Amino acid sequence: MSDRVRSVAIVGRDAALWLAAAAVQRALGPTGVRLQAVELPSWLTPVDVYAALPSLGSMHRLLGIDEGRLLKAADGVPMVGQRYSNWSKAAPPFLIAYDDEPPPGGDLPFTHYWIKGHKEGLRVGIEDFSLGCAAARLGRVPVPHEEAPLSASYGYHLDARSYTQALKQLGHGRGIQSVSARVAKVNIEADRIEAVELSDGSRVEADLFIDASGAERALIGKMPGAELEFWRDLFPCDRMITATGPRLNGLPAFSQVSAFRGGWVGLYPLQDRTAVVAVYSSAILQDRDVVDQIGVLARIPISGEAVVSELNQGLLSAPWIGNCVAVGEAAAALEPLDGVTLHVAQGCISHLMNLFPATAGEMLEAIAYNRSVRAFAANIRDFQAAHYKLNRRFDEPLWDRCREMEVPQALQRKIDLFAARAGVTLYDDETFFEQNWSLLFLGHGIDPEGYDPRIDVLPDEAHIERVQQRLRIVAQLAKSMPTVEQFLGIDQPAEAASVS
């Protein structure tokens, strides 16, 4: 039997590096595993933002990170959902929020009750029956309430540089050893890394190497068989500009994501400013045009420099090769849509911790990791691609092509089933669940032909009462929640920008 893994080297940058280091140290440090972190030069700028799903909070709790201190350090704001506007020109904006999933084996999803009511004349929208959506519209933050029959969760908007620095300080405080350098050479024997030579002349050896270097893929990119599968046929946008605007008045509990003829623009509220991200196609707009127009597109004044970067959405054919494991953008690169900026790193790290190699030998866990991470990334890809496929911005070349594009069979099956009976097909390693997909499909204008026939078992009077009761509960709970400012314990400034 081969020896256990006794040493781990993480080569990376920014939040992915320090999240991975914290996870390895907390889970395996007590077993004697030696950890070394190699910090590559940061790619973050003062205008960058991380948008994160509620699952990041779960990871923080597992790592023993104090949420209140972290939000303060990173000028963070709780994010209860994302509001989408102009994806269908004449349709009103819609929200995708984070209602907690009911326990398995219970009642049918409430969406079916709503669909039946809607077909029989109900004029109240689905969002009024979603606790997360109701809270987001009111600028409220869901907090745990033991006796409440419904619950919702929140993610975060975080200043990227400040968040990374807070994680780094936490890591150093817990004894994680790190060195700042560049990778000069990766010494590979067959399909295993023997050592990494750094720009300062030092040499790092380990049983397991983790690549958290982002799109550089400083380690995994040198491994035999590491090929990137591009998703250019699903995502028309290849450029991104990040900028900053003033703090919003009455901090919203949601991101604002608005489509325009060349792509989309997102507003991400922070405690001291508003991060603005524009994602667009260079075939439609030049960088200079977007820099000049970003304030108009975002509908808030822009200050300081705007930072331009490339987008190359895709997935590695094998995120784990030999003794090298890619996490985050090194494994899969996605758009900063739907709040998944940090989620790919977090998901890869979670899969790695669950499959951490039992020995330093052949590492057969790579087979399961590659299968799971590829499925995990593809499911997120499909959720993002659905926004483009289902758009209703007619007579605009980019958006017309998106409606006509062929999507993966797994996504098409989801669309077809929902259109037929408001059903949602869920696969292994899903990030978004029934309620998220339902809000996405309904928001983009799919009107299901039918619903689960078991709904008709309930008499009409009982059905009406259930719908009315749900509406009352959601309204009461949402109004009882703290505002964003109350949740954060901060005062609202007298003058700030507003979001429409």
C-alpha positions as CSV (number, residue, x, y, z in Angstrom):
1,M,0.0,0.0,0.0
2,S,1.3,3.5,-0.9
3,D,2.1,6.0,1.8
4,R,-0.6,8.6,2.6
5,V,-0.4,12.1,1.2
6,R,1.8,14.0,3.6
7,S,2.4,17.2,1.7
8,V,0.2,19.5,-0.3
9,A,1.2,22.5,-2.4
10,I,-1.4,25.0,-3.6
11,V,-0.3,27.3,-6.4
12,G,-2.8,30.1,-7.1
13,R,-4.0,33.6,-6.5
14,D,-6.8,35.6,-4.9
15,A,-9.8,34.0,-3.2
16,A,-9.5,30.6,-4.8
17,L,-6.0,30.1,-3.4
18,W,-7.0,31.1,0.2
19,L,-10.3,29.2,0.2
20,A,-8.5,26.1,-0.9
21,A,-5.7,26.6,1.6
22,A,-8.2,27.2,4.5
23,A,-10.2,24.0,3.6
24,V,-7.1,21.8,3.4
25,Q,-5.6,23.2,6.6
26,R,-8.8,22.8,8.6
27,A,-9.7,19.3,7.3
28,L,-6.2,17.8,7.1
29,G,-3.9,19.9,9.1
30,P,-4.7,18.0,12.3
31,T,-3.7,14.7,10.6
32,G,-0.2,16.0,10.0
33,V,-0.5,17.0,6.3
34,R,2.0,19.7,5.5
35,L,0.6,22.6,3.5
36,Q,2.5,25.1,1.4
37,A,0.8,28.0,-0.4
38,V,2.4,29.7,-3.4
39,E,0.8,33.0,-4.0
40,L,1.0,34.2,-7.6
41,P,0.6,38.0,-8.4
42,S,-3.0,39.0,-7.9
43,W,-5.2,39.8,-10.9
44,L,-7.6,41.8,-8.9
45,T,-8.1,45.5,-9.3
46,P,-9.8,48.1,-6.9
47,V,-13.1,47.8,-8.9
48,D,-13.5,44.0,-8.8
49,V,-16.3,42.3,-7.0
50,Y,-17.2,38.8,-6.0
51,A,-20.9,37.8,-6.2
52,A,-21.5,34.6,-4.2
53,L,-24.4,32.2,-3.8
54,P,-25.7,31.2,-0.3
55,S,-23.5,28.1,-0.4
56,L,-20.5,30.3,0.3
57,G,-22.0,31.0,3.8
58,S,-22.1,27.3,4.4
59,M,-18.4,27.1,3.5
60,H,-17.6,30.0,5.8
61,R,-19.3,28.2,8.7
62,L,-17.4,25.0,8.0
63,L,-14.1,26.9,8.0
64,G,-15.0,28.7,11.2
65,I,-15.1,32.2,9.6
66,D,-17.1,34.8,11.4
67,E,-19.6,36.3,9.0
68,G,-20.1,39.6,10.6
69,R,-16.3,40.4,10.7
70,L,-15.9,39.2,7.2
71,L,-18.7,41.4,5.8
72,K,-17.3,44.4,7.6
73,A,-13.8,43.7,6.3
74,A,-15.0,43.2,2.7
75,D,-17.6,45.9,2.6
76,G,-20.0,43.1,2.0
77,V,-23.7,43.2,1.4
78,P,-26.1,40.2,1.7
79,M,-27.5,39.2,-1.7
80,V,-31.0,37.5,-1.5
81,G,-31.4,37.2,-5.3
82,Q,-30.7,38.6,-8.7
83,R,-33.1,40.8,-10.7
84,Y,-33.2,40.5,-14.5
85,S,-34.5,43.2,-16.7
86,N,-34.6,43.9,-20.4
87,W,-34.0,40.2,-21.3
88,S,-37.4,40.4,-22.9
89,K,-38.0,43.9,-24.1
90,A,-41.7,44.4,-23.1
91,A,-41.7,42.1,-20.1
92,P,-41.3,43.4,-16.5
93,P,-38.1,42.6,-14.5
94,F,-38.1,39.3,-12.7
95,L,-36.2,37.9,-9.7
96,I,-34.4,34.6,-9.0
97,A,-34.0,34.3,-5.3
98,Y,-32.9,31.6,-2.9
99,D,-35.9,30.0,-1.1
100,D,-34.7,27.0,0.9
101,E,-35.7,23.7,-0.6
102,P,-38.4,21.7,1.3
103,P,-37.4,18.4,2.8
104,P,-37.7,15.4,0.3
105,G,-40.9,13.4,0.3
106,G,-43.1,16.3,1.2
107,D,-45.7,18.2,-0.7
108,L,-45.5,18.9,-4.5
109,P,-43.5,22.1,-5.4
110,F,-45.7,25.2,-4.9
111,T,-45.1,26.2,-8.5
112,H,-47.7,23.6,-9.6
113,Y,-50.3,25.1,-7.3
114,W,-49.5,28.5,-8.7
115,I,-49.7,27.3,-12.3
116,K,-53.2,25.9,-11.8
117,G,-54.3,29.1,-10.1
118,H,-52.8,31.2,-12.9
119,K,-54.7,29.2,-15.5
120,E,-57.9,29.7,-13.6
121,G,-57.5,33.5,-13.3
122,L,-55.0,34.1,-10.5
123,R,-53.5,37.5,-11.1
124,V,-50.8,37.4,-8.4
125,G,-47.3,36.7,-9.8
126,I,-45.2,33.8,-8.7
127,E,-42.7,36.1,-7.0
128,D,-45.3,37.0,-4.4
129,F,-45.3,33.4,-3.2
130,S,-41.5,33.2,-3.0
131,L,-40.1,34.3,0.4
132,G,-36.7,35.1,-1.2
133,C,-38.2,37.2,-3.9
134,A,-40.5,39.1,-1.5
135,A,-37.6,39.8,0.8
136,A,-35.4,40.9,-2.0
137,R,-38.0,43.4,-3.3
138,L,-38.4,44.9,0.2
139,G,-34.7,45.1,0.7
140,R,-34.9,42.6,3.6
141,V,-32.5,39.8,4.6
142,P,-33.8,36.3,5.5
143,V,-32.8,35.4,9.0
144,P,-33.4,32.0,10.7
145,H,-36.7,31.6,12.5
146,E,-37.3,28.2,14.0
147,E,-41.1,28.3,13.9
148,A,-41.5,29.7,10.4
149,P,-43.0,27.3,7.9
150,L,-40.9,28.8,5.1
151,S,-37.3,30.0,4.9
152,A,-34.9,31.5,2.4
153,S,-31.1,32.1,2.3
154,Y,-28.8,34.9,1.1
155,G,-25.5,35.1,-0.7
156,Y,-23.0,38.0,-0.8
157,H,-21.6,40.9,-2.7
158,L,-17.9,41.3,-1.6
159,D,-15.2,43.7,-2.5
160,A,-12.8,41.2,-4.2
161,R,-9.5,42.6,-2.9
162,S,-10.7,43.1,0.6
163,Y,-12.3,39.7,0.8
164,T,-9.1,38.0,-0.5
165,Q,-7.0,40.0,2.0
166,A,-9.3,38.9,4.9
167,L,-9.0,35.2,3.8
168,K,-5.2,35.6,3.6
169,Q,-5.0,37.1,7.1
170,L,-7.2,34.3,8.4
171,G,-4.9,31.7,6.7
172,H,-1.7,33.2,8.2
173,G,-3.4,33.4,11.6
174,R,-4.0,29.7,11.4
175,G,-0.5,28.9,10.5
176,I,-0.6,28.5,6.8
177,Q,2.9,29.0,5.3
178,S,3.0,30.9,2.1
179,V,5.5,32.4,-0.3
180,S,4.9,35.1,-3.0
181,A,6.5,34.2,-6.4
182,R,5.8,33.2,-10.0
183,V,6.1,29.8,-11.5
184,A,9.4,29.4,-13.4
185,K,9.2,25.8,-14.3
186,V,7.0,22.7,-13.7
187,N,9.0,19.5,-13.5
188,I,6.8,16.6,-14.8
189,E,7.6,12.9,-14.9
190,A,5.0,11.0,-16.8
191,D,1.7,12.3,-15.5
192,R,3.0,13.5,-12.1
193,I,4.5,16.8,-11.0
194,E,7.8,16.1,-9.2
195,A,8.5,19.8,-8.3
196,V,7.6,23.4,-9.1
197,E,10.5,25.8,-9.5
198,L,9.7,29.4,-8.5
199,S,11.0,32.7,-9.8
200,D,12.9,33.3,-6.5
201,G,15.0,30.2,-7.1
202,S,13.2,28.0,-4.6
203,R,11.7,24.6,-5.3
204,V,8.4,23.2,-4.1
205,E,7.9,19.5,-3.8
206,A,4.6,17.8,-2.6
207,D,2.6,14.6,-2.9
208,L,-0.4,16.6,-4.2
209,F,-0.4,19.9,-6.1
210,I,-3.6,22.0,-6.3
211,D,-3.8,24.6,-9.1
212,A,-5.9,27.6,-8.1
213,S,-4.2,30.0,-10.6
214,G,-7.3,30.8,-12.6
215,A,-7.2,31.1,-16.4
216,E,-3.4,30.9,-16.3
217,R,-3.6,27.2,-15.3
218,A,0.0,27.5,-14.2
219,L,0.2,23.8,-13.2
220,I,-2.6,21.9,-14.8
221,G,-2.0,23.5,-18.2
222,K,1.4,21.8,-18.3
223,M,0.0,18.3,-17.7
224,P,-0.5,15.9,-20.6
225,G,-4.2,15.7,-21.6
226,A,-5.2,19.0,-20.2
227,E,-7.4,20.4,-23.0
228,L,-9.9,23.2,-22.6
229,E,-13.3,22.6,-24.1
230,F,-14.6,26.0,-25.2
231,W,-18.3,27.0,-25.0
232,R,-18.3,29.7,-27.6
233,D,-21.3,28.3,-29.3
234,L,-23.4,28.9,-26.1
235,F,-22.0,32.3,-24.9
236,P,-21.8,35.1,-27.4
237,C,-19.9,37.5,-25.0
238,D,-16.1,37.4,-25.0
239,R,-15.2,40.7,-23.2
240,M,-15.9,42.1,-19.8
241,I,-15.5,45.6,-18.3
242,T,-15.5,46.2,-14.5
243,A,-16.0,49.7,-13.1
244,T,-17.3,51.4,-9.9
245,G,-20.1,53.8,-9.1
246,P,-21.5,55.4,-5.9
247,R,-23.1,53.6,-3.0
248,L,-26.8,53.0,-3.7
249,N,-29.5,54.6,-1.6
250,G,-31.3,52.0,0.6
251,L,-28.9,49.1,-0.1
252,P,-30.8,46.6,-2.3
253,A,-30.8,43.0,-1.3
254,F,-30.2,41.9,-4.9
255,S,-28.0,42.2,-7.9
256,Q,-29.4,44.0,-10.9
257,V,-28.7,42.3,-14.3
258,S,-29.9,44.2,-17.4
259,A,-29.5,43.1,-21.0
260,F,-28.6,45.5,-23.8
261,R,-28.0,45.0,-27.5
262,G,-24.4,43.8,-27.0
263,G,-24.6,41.8,-23.8
264,W,-25.6,42.5,-20.2
265,V,-24.6,44.8,-17.4
266,G,-24.7,44.0,-13.7
267,L,-24.9,46.2,-10.6
268,Y,-23.5,44.7,-7.4
269,P,-24.1,46.9,-4.3
270,L,-21.4,47.1,-1.6
271,Q,-21.3,49.0,1.6
272,D,-19.1,51.8,0.2
273,R,-19.7,51.7,-3.5
274,T,-21.5,49.9,-6.3
275,A,-19.5,47.5,-8.5
276,V,-20.5,47.6,-12.2
277,V,-19.8,44.7,-14.6
278,A,-20.5,44.8,-18.3
279,V,-20.2,41.5,-20.3
280,Y,-20.5,41.9,-24.1
281,S,-19.5,40.7,-27.5
282,S,-16.5,42.3,-29.3
283,A,-18.3,41.5,-32.6
284,I,-21.0,44.0,-31.6
285,L,-19.2,46.6,-29.6
286,Q,-15.6,47.8,-29.2
287,D,-14.1,48.2,-25.7
288,R,-14.0,52.0,-26.1
289,D,-17.7,52.1,-26.9
290,V,-18.6,50.2,-23.7
291,V,-16.2,52.2,-21.5
292,D,-17.9,55.3,-22.8
293,Q,-21.5,53.9,-22.4
294,I,-21.2,51.9,-19.2
295,G,-22.6,54.7,-17.0
296,V,-25.6,55.1,-19.3
297,L,-26.1,51.3,-19.4
298,A,-25.9,51.0,-15.6
299,R,-27.8,54.2,-15.0
300,I,-25.4,55.4,-12.4
301,P,-22.4,57.7,-12.6
302,I,-19.0,55.9,-13.0
303,S,-15.9,57.1,-11.3
304,G,-12.3,56.1,-11.7
305,E,-10.8,53.6,-14.3
306,A,-12.7,50.9,-16.0
307,V,-10.9,47.6,-16.4
308,V,-11.2,45.5,-19.5
309,S,-10.6,41.7,-19.6
310,E,-11.2,38.7,-21.8
311,L,-13.8,36.0,-21.3
312,N,-13.0,32.4,-22.4
313,Q,-15.9,30.2,-21.1
314,G,-15.0,26.6,-21.0
315,L,-14.1,23.4,-19.1
316,L,-11.0,21.3,-18.8
317,S,-11.3,17.8,-20.3
318,A,-9.7,16.5,-17.1
319,P,-9.5,18.9,-14.1
320,W,-7.4,16.2,-12.1
321,I,-4.5,14.7,-13.9
322,G,-1.9,12.6,-12.0
323,N,-1.2,14.4,-8.8
324,C,-2.4,17.8,-10.0
325,V,-5.9,19.0,-9.2
326,A,-7.4,22.2,-10.7
327,V,-10.0,24.2,-8.7
328,G,-12.0,27.2,-9.6
329,E,-11.4,29.0,-12.9
330,A,-8.4,26.7,-13.5
331,A,-10.9,23.9,-13.9
332,A,-13.9,25.7,-15.4
333,A,-14.4,29.3,-16.6
334,L,-17.9,30.7,-16.5
335,E,-19.5,34.2,-16.9
336,P,-20.1,36.3,-13.7
337,L,-23.8,35.7,-14.2
338,D,-26.2,34.3,-11.6
339,G,-23.8,35.0,-8.7
340,V,-21.4,32.1,-9.5
341,T,-18.2,34.1,-9.4
342,L,-16.9,32.2,-6.4
343,H,-19.1,29.2,-6.6
344,V,-17.0,27.2,-9.1
345,A,-13.9,27.5,-6.8
346,Q,-16.0,26.5,-3.8
347,G,-17.6,23.6,-5.5
348,C,-14.3,22.2,-6.8
349,I,-12.8,22.5,-3.3
350,S,-15.8,20.7,-1.8
351,H,-15.4,17.9,-4.3
352,L,-11.7,17.6,-3.6
353,M,-12.2,17.5,0.1
354,N,-14.7,14.7,-0.3
355,L,-12.4,12.8,-2.6
356,F,-9.0,13.7,-1.1
357,P,-6.6,10.9,-2.1
358,A,-6.3,8.1,0.5
359,T,-2.7,7.4,-0.7
360,A,0.0,9.3,-2.6
361,G,0.1,6.6,-5.3
362,E,-2.1,6.2,-8.3
363,M,-4.9,8.6,-7.0
364,L,-7.8,6.8,-8.5
365,E,-10.1,9.5,-6.9
366,A,-9.3,11.6,-10.0
367,I,-11.8,9.6,-12.0
368,A,-14.7,10.5,-9.7
369,Y,-13.5,14.1,-9.3
370,N,-13.3,14.7,-13.1
371,R,-16.8,13.2,-13.6
372,S,-18.3,15.2,-10.8
373,V,-16.6,18.6,-11.5
374,R,-17.5,18.3,-15.2
375,A,-21.2,17.6,-14.4
376,F,-21.2,20.4,-11.7
377,A,-19.8,23.0,-14.2
378,A,-22.0,21.8,-17.1
379,N,-25.1,22.2,-14.9
380,I,-24.1,25.8,-14.1
381,R,-23.3,26.4,-17.8
382,D,-26.8,25.3,-18.7
383,F,-28.5,27.6,-16.2
384,Q,-26.5,30.5,-17.6
385,A,-27.1,29.5,-21.2
386,A,-30.9,29.4,-20.6
387,H,-30.9,33.2,-20.1
388,Y,-29.5,33.6,-23.6
389,K,-31.6,30.9,-25.2
390,L,-34.9,32.1,-23.8
391,N,-34.4,35.8,-24.4
392,R,-37.1,37.8,-26.2
393,R,-35.1,40.7,-27.6
394,F,-36.1,40.5,-31.2
395,D,-34.4,42.1,-34.2
396,E,-31.0,42.3,-32.5
397,P,-28.3,40.1,-34.1
398,L,-26.7,38.8,-31.0
399,W,-30.0,38.0,-29.2
400,D,-31.6,36.5,-32.3
401,R,-28.7,34.1,-32.8
402,C,-28.9,33.1,-29.1
403,R,-32.6,32.2,-29.5
404,E,-31.8,30.1,-32.5
405,M,-28.8,28.3,-31.1
406,E,-28.8,24.6,-30.3
407,V,-28.3,24.0,-26.6
408,P,-27.1,20.8,-24.8
409,Q,-29.7,18.0,-24.6
410,A,-29.8,18.2,-20.9
411,L,-30.9,21.9,-21.0
412,Q,-33.3,21.3,-23.8
413,R,-35.0,18.5,-21.9
414,K,-35.4,20.9,-18.9
415,I,-37.0,23.5,-21.1
416,D,-39.3,21.0,-22.8
417,L,-40.5,19.4,-19.6
418,F,-41.2,22.7,-17.9
419,A,-43.1,24.0,-21.0
420,A,-45.2,20.8,-20.9
421,R,-46.0,20.4,-17.2
422,A,-44.0,22.9,-15.1
423,G,-41.6,20.1,-14.2
424,V,-37.9,20.5,-13.5
425,T,-35.5,17.7,-14.3
426,L,-32.6,17.8,-11.8
427,Y,-29.3,16.0,-12.5
428,D,-26.4,15.0,-10.2
429,D,-24.2,17.9,-8.9
430,E,-26.8,20.6,-9.5
431,T,-26.2,24.1,-8.1
432,F,-29.6,25.5,-8.8
433,F,-32.7,23.6,-7.8
434,E,-36.4,23.4,-8.6
435,Q,-37.4,26.8,-7.4
436,N,-34.5,28.6,-9.1
437,W,-35.2,26.9,-12.5
438,S,-38.9,27.6,-12.2
439,L,-38.3,31.3,-11.5
440,L,-35.9,31.4,-14.5
441,F,-38.3,29.7,-16.9
442,L,-41.3,31.7,-15.8
443,G,-39.4,35.0,-15.8
444,H,-38.3,34.4,-19.3
445,G,-41.8,33.9,-20.4
446,I,-42.4,30.1,-20.6
447,D,-46.1,29.5,-19.9
448,P,-46.5,25.7,-19.1
449,E,-49.3,23.9,-20.9
450,G,-50.1,21.9,-17.8
451,Y,-49.1,20.9,-14.3
452,D,-48.7,17.8,-12.1
453,P,-52.2,16.2,-12.2
454,R,-51.9,15.3,-8.6
455,I,-52.7,18.9,-7.8
456,D,-56.3,18.3,-8.9
457,V,-56.8,15.8,-6.0
458,L,-57.2,18.9,-3.8
459,P,-60.7,20.4,-3.9
460,D,-60.9,23.9,-5.4
461,E,-61.8,25.5,-2.1
462,A,-58.8,23.9,-0.4
463,H,-56.5,24.9,-3.3
464,I,-57.6,28.5,-3.0
465,E,-57.0,28.4,0.7
466,R,-53.6,27.0,0.3
467,V,-52.6,29.7,-2.2
468,Q,-54.0,32.5,0.0
469,Q,-52.3,31.1,3.1
470,R,-48.9,30.9,1.3
471,L,-49.4,34.5,0.1
472,R,-50.1,35.7,3.7
473,I,-47.2,33.8,5.2
474,V,-44.7,35.1,2.7
475,A,-45.9,38.7,3.1
476,Q,-45.8,38.5,6.9
477,L,-42.4,36.9,7.1
478,A,-40.8,39.2,4.6
479,K,-42.0,42.3,6.4
480,S,-40.6,41.0,9.7
481,M,-37.1,40.6,8.4
482,P,-34.4,43.3,9.0
483,T,-33.4,45.7,6.2
484,V,-29.9,45.3,4.7
485,E,-28.7,48.2,6.8
486,Q,-30.2,46.8,10.0
487,F,-28.7,43.4,9.2
488,L,-25.3,45.0,8.7
489,G,-25.6,47.4,11.7
490,I,-24.8,50.4,9.6
491,D,-26.5,53.8,9.0
492,Q,-27.9,54.8,5.6
493,P,-26.1,57.9,4.3
494,A,-28.1,61.0,3.6
495,E,-27.0,61.1,0.0
496,A,-26.5,58.1,-2.3
497,A,-27.5,56.9,-5.7
498,S,-30.6,54.9,-6.3
499,V,-31.4,51.9,-8.5
500,S,-34.6,51.7,-10.6
